[in-house]
Amino acid sequence: MTVFRNAQGYSLSSQPVAIGAGAIGTVVGTAQVSLALEELVVSGGLADGGLITAIRVAGQEILASNAAVPWMALSNRISGMDGGYRSIGLTISNSQTVAVDISNTGAVP
């Protein structure tokens, strides 16, 4: 038996969003093709403080927490941690969005 696997990597991103201290902003990425959303990475400066207050995929809230989460939890800047903590594993169809709401606390939690 022969098994063929065709894997491609896609990146959903938006233009960088500057969120001033005390402000709330939303970063949105739109899928151009149907794909599997495997991992969610939020980037920012090491000195940036911020809390993720919502994560929505195709309009549905997927943040399963009773409180906001420090954005660094989804950062690729944390060394020594297994990447599995950013795993999502959802399918997203063409033209659907992934949105992350971030509140800038002005201090690193």
C-alpha positions, 0 to 999 in steps of 0.5 A: 500500500502506498500513502501519499501526503500533500501538506502545505503551510498557510499563514493567516495574518493581518497588518500589525496592529499597534494597541496603545496602553489601556486600549483594546484592539482586534487582530483579524486574519481571513482564510483565502482557501479552506484549511486546518487551523493548527496553531495560533501564535500572537506576536509582540514585543517582550516588554508589551503587556496585554491580555487576550480577551477573546478568540473567535473562529468564523464568529464562534468564541473558542477561548475556554477560560473564565478570565483573560489570558496573557498574550505571551501564552500564545507567543513564539517567544517563550523558550523551553515550552512545547508548542502544543500549548498553541494548538487549536485543530479546527477547520476554517473555510474560504473567506472565514476569519480568525479574530483575537481581541487584545487589551493592552494593560501597559505592563507585562503580567 
